Amino acid sequence: MNERIGELLAPTRLMLTPGPCSVDSRVYRALSTPMVGHMDPFFIGLIGEVQTLLREVFQTENKFTFPISASGSGGIETAVVNTLEPGDEAIVCVNGTFSERMAIIASRTGSTIHRAEAPLGHTVDPDDVRRAGKGRKIKFVGVCHGETSTGVITSLDPFRKVADELGALLIVDAVATLAGVPLDVDKQRIDICFSGSQKAISAPPGMAPITVGPRMEELLANRKTPVQSWYFDLTGVMKFWGKERTYHHTPAISLIFALREALRIVSEEGLAAGWQRHRQNQQALIAGLEALGLELFVPDPNDRLPTVTSVRVPAGVEEARLRRQLLDEFGIEIAGGIGTLSGKIWRVGLMGYSSQAKHVLLFLAGLEKVLLEQGYHAPAGAGIGAAVQVYAHVEAVSAGGKK
């Protein structure tokens, strides 16, 4: 035994990143459940419960609704490679790193991929998709509902309309929005929708919930070529999650235990209540940031993703140093920008268990302190004061409604 390697003792962090987020203690307990086999009758019954809970959070009756043993990026790949065959054409709406990832993955299938792009911090114009598809046979339109690299949310309904005009499927990346933002797969007629376990669902990373609609089922049944990925081929995976429960691969058993408990907690709170909580905490956060004189990266309030808020780094402030101070002094982790936004923005995640008023107030207090130490001055207590006013207003409205 290597005596230099001691017992694992990870530090306790408040995760205010775009993912993963902090996890409820009940989920940790589920994660430590004794191991069983993936063909054990207990586990076979449990995965049916997971599917029921996932249908509830996706708001769908889709038969094939289950978690893939992969990260959210595995969800992207699953959706794309099962849909496209060599020679197909598709349109991907690109307005950040993760929507671009969908386009990159799609381009490796031997298909022609058209990009409808928007500047960072903005949403793609549905008319640009319409123009890109004119005169073409488009297989799918891909949209990232919540772009965590910039903190932008995209309204899905206009893209469903355009996809209908083009005779195309609609693929939606809901990694950062499922359980945190209103989403109704059946009513919005989304053909494939996937997410990630580590975001607003508040489970550990490693699972990518996905739901497959009837039109996608039909497409899979009529493919002319095999799916280029064996592991992510839905026709195989669905046999395990369908009535057959036929072995495909060894699923992440402990992660599924944790996912079940996290989904149960989402159900316990209620979807509408969860959406409201995420929105209210973001409003308090934004009020606090603006009271400190900080500028949000996304200019249009309607385009701001409730689960991830992006804020510009003010002149004279060292972006990475501030994040390290928050981590060392307060145990708070936030994220910086990625790609061309590296060093230019901070990204603050308020999703799932992390989205609580006490976390917002602690973060604003810590942020004011470390900004002050870097020579950035704002009215003392302005951030917390503004956030408290938002919460007081919410409580007053709620109390008024109960009378």
N, C-alpha and C positions, 0 to 999 in steps of 0.2 A: 504493500500500500504506500502511496506517495504521501508522506506525512506533511508535506508543504501545502496540500490541499485540504482545507478544513471543511466543516459542515457549512452548508449553504444557508446564509443569513442575509437575505436581501433587505435593503432599506425600505422603510414605508414612505411612499410618495403619494401626493395628491396629483393625480394625472389629469391635467387640463390641456391635453394635446388633442390633435385631430384623430387620435386613436393610437394605442388602446386607451381606454378610460379606466377609472377606478371601478372596483368590483364589490358588490354587496357581500357581506360575510356569509350570507346564506348560499351564495354561489360557490364560495370557497369550500364550504362544507360539502356541497354536492360534488365538487371536484375531487375531494378526498374519499369518496364512496369506494368501497372495496371493488376490485376488478372482477368483472365477469366476462365471459366470452361473447363475441359478437353474434353467435348463433344460439346463445342461451335463451330459453323462453322468457326470462325476466327482461333481457335486453330487447328481444323482439317485440314484447309488449310496450316497452318504454319508447321505442322509436315511433310507434304509432301515436303516442302522446305528444312527442316532439312535432310530428307532422300536423296534428290537430292544432297545437299552439302556433305553429308557423302559419297555417292557413288563416288563423285569427289575426295575426299581426300584419300579414300581407293583404288581408281582406279579400280572400279568394276561395273559390271552391275547387281550384285546380287539383286534379288527382295527384299529379307529380309535383309535390312541394316537399322539399327535404334539404338538409344541409350537406354540402359537398365538403369533403375533408381537404380543405385548402384555405388560403387567405382570400381576401376580396379580389385580388388579382386572378386567383384561380376561378372565381366567379365570372370575371370578364372573359377569360379564355374559354370557359365552358360554353357561355352564351354565344360567342363568336364562332368557334370552330364547329359547333353543331349546326349552325345556320348556314354557313357558307360552303360552297363547293367551288373548285377551280372554274374560272370564267364568269362567276357571279359578280354583280356590282352592288355596292352598298354605300350609304352615306353615314358618316360619323360627325356629330357635332363636337367641335374641339374648342374648348375655352380654358384649358388648364392641363396639368400634368396627367391626371387620371383619365380624362376624356381622350387625351392624346394616346394614352396607353391602349385604349380600345382600338384606335385607328392603327397603331403599330401592330398589335396582335392580329387584327383583321388582314393587314397587308401581307402577312406571312402565309395566308391560306391559298394563294394563287388567284385571288380575286382582285378586282379593281375597286379601290376605296377612294371615294370622293370626300373631301373635308369641307364642312361648312364651319368657318372659323369666326371667332370674336376676340377682341382684345382681352387681356387678362383683367378680371374684375367685372366683366360684363357677360351677358347671356347671348347665345347665338340667335340670330333673327330667323324665325321659321321660313320667311320668304327666301332666305339664302338656301335653305334646304330644298324648297320648292324649285328654285332655279337650277340647283345642282342636279335634280332628278328629272328635269324636263327632257322628254324624248328618250329616256333610258328605262330599262327594266331593273328596278331597284329591289334587292332582296330584303334589306332591312334599313331602318333609320335607328341609329344608336344615340342615346342621350344620357349624359351623366346628371342625375337629379340634383346631387349635391357635390360640387367640385371642391374638395377639401384643400387643394393647393392654393385656392384663392378666397374661399369662403362665399361662393356664389351658389344660389339655388335657381333652378330652371323650372318654370311652369311646364308641365307635361302635356296638357290638353292641346295646345296648338300643334305640337309635333305628332300627336295621334291623328289629328285632322290631315296634316300634310302626308303622313304615312298612308292614310286611307286613299288620298288622291293618287298616290304613286303605286298603290297596290302592294305596299310593303309591310313587313312586320315592324313592330316597335320593340326595341330592346332598351331596358332602363337599368342603369347602374344606380342602385339605391343603397350603396354601402354606407354612406354617411347620413342617410335620412330615415331608413326603416325604424319605426318605433319612436322617432323623434320629430317627425314632420308628417302632416296628413298625406296619406298614400292609399289608394284603393285600386288594387290591381284589376279587379273585375269591372268596376264601373269605368275606369279609365282605359280599359281594354288593352292592357299591356301584355304582349305576347311572351316575353321572357323578362323576369325581374330578378335581380340577385342583390345580395347584401353581404355584410361582414358581421361576425359575431362580436367583435371587440368595440363596436361603436355604440349606438344608442341602446342596443339590446343589453349591453353591459355584461358580456361573457368574456372569457379569455379569447385571445386571437387563435385562429386556426380552423375556423369553420366559415363556410360561405353559403348561407341559406339561399335557395333558388326556387322559383316557381315557374312552371312551364304550362302555357295555355294550350287550348285545343288546336289552334292553327299551327303552333310549333310542333305539337304531337304529330299532326298530319304531315308536316314537312319532313320530320324525321323518318316517318314510315315510307316516304317516297324518295329518299335520297338515292342518287345514282352512284355515288362513290362512298367509301367508308369515311367516317370521321377521322381526321388526320391524327388525333390524339386518342390512344387507347384508354388512358386513365380518365380523361374528361368526356369520353363518349357517353352521352346520356342514355343511349339505348341499352348499355350495359349496367350503368349505375341504377337506372330506374327499376331494374329487375330486383335489386335488393330492397329498394324502398317501396316497391309495388307489392301486389298480393303474393308474388312468388317467394319473396325474401331469399332470393338466390344469391349465393356468395359472389361478390365481385372483388372486393379488397377488404382488408381489415380496417374498419373505420376508427376514428379517434374516440374510443369509448368514453374515456374520462371527460373529454371535452364535450361530448354529447350529454353526459350527466349534467355538466355545468350549464350547457345551453338550455336544457330542459328547465332548470331552476330559474335561470335568468328570464326565460320566456314566461314562466309561471308568474314571476314578479311583475312583468309588463302587463300580463292579463289581470293580475290582482289590482293594479292601479287603474287600469282602463286606458285604452288608446287615446281617447279625447283628452283625458286628464294629463296624460304624459305629454301630448303635443302642447297643451297649454303651459305646462311647467317649463318645457324647453323654451318656449317663446318668451315667457315672463322673465326667466333668468337671463336670457340674452338681452332683453330690453333693459334690465337693470345693469348688466355689464356695459352695454353701449352708453347708457347715461353716465356711468362712472368714468369710462374712458374719455368721453367728450368733455366732461367736467374737468378732467386733468389736462385738457387742451390737445389731446391726441387725435389724429385724423384716421378715420376708417379707410381701408383700402377700397372697399366696394362702395361706389358713390350713391347708387340708388337703393334706398331702404327696402324696396320691394324685392331686390335681388340678393339680400343678405341671408345666408344660410343660418338657420337658428342653432345648429349644432356646432358650427365653427365660425368664429369671428376673426377677421384679419384686420390688423392695425399697422399703419406705417410707422417705421422707426424714426423718431424725430432727429433732426440734425444735432450732431455732437454727442449722441448716445451710442455706446458700443453694444450692438445687438446681442452678440453671443455672451458678452460679459454679464449683461443684465439677466439673461436666462440662467446663467450659472449661479449668479447670486440668489435668484429666486429658489433654485434647487438647493443650494447649500444652506441658506438661512431659514427658509420656510418649508422646504420639502415639496415645493410646487414645481412641476414640470410643464412648460409650455413649449411650443415648437417655433422654429424660425421658418423663413421662406425656403422654397426649394426651386431649383432651376434658375431662371433669370431673376427670380424674386429673392434669391438667397442674400441675406444681410439687409434686406429692404423692408421686410414685414415680420411681425409676430403673428402666429396663429394660435388662438385660444379656443380650446375645445370645451364645450359644456354639453356633454352628452351622457345619457343614461344616468348611472349613479353619481357621476361627477356634477351633474346639473342640479345643484342645490344652492339656496341663498347663502348659506354659511360659507360655501366655497367661493362664491362670487365676492363676498365682502372680504374674506381673507386675502384673496388674490389682489384686490384693489388696494388694500392696505400695504401688502408687500411690494406691489408695483410702485406705489408712491414713494416708499422708502428708498428703493434702489434707484429710482429715477433721480431723486433728490441728491443721492450720493454721487451721481454722475453729472451734477450741475444743472439738471433740468428742474426748474421750479414751477410749482403749481400751487394754488391756494390750499393751505393745509386742510386735509380731510375732505376736500371737494369731491373726490371720486366716491368715497363711501357715502357721503351725504347725499349725492345724487342718486345712488343706487337705493339707499334707504327710502328716499321719497317715492321711487317707483314701487317698491314693495308695500309702502304704506298706502299708496293709491289703490293697488291691487286688493289689499285687505279691506279697504273702505268700500270698494265696489262690490266685493264678495259679501261683506256684511250687509250691505244695502239690498243685495239680491235675496238674502235669506229672510228679510223682514216680511 
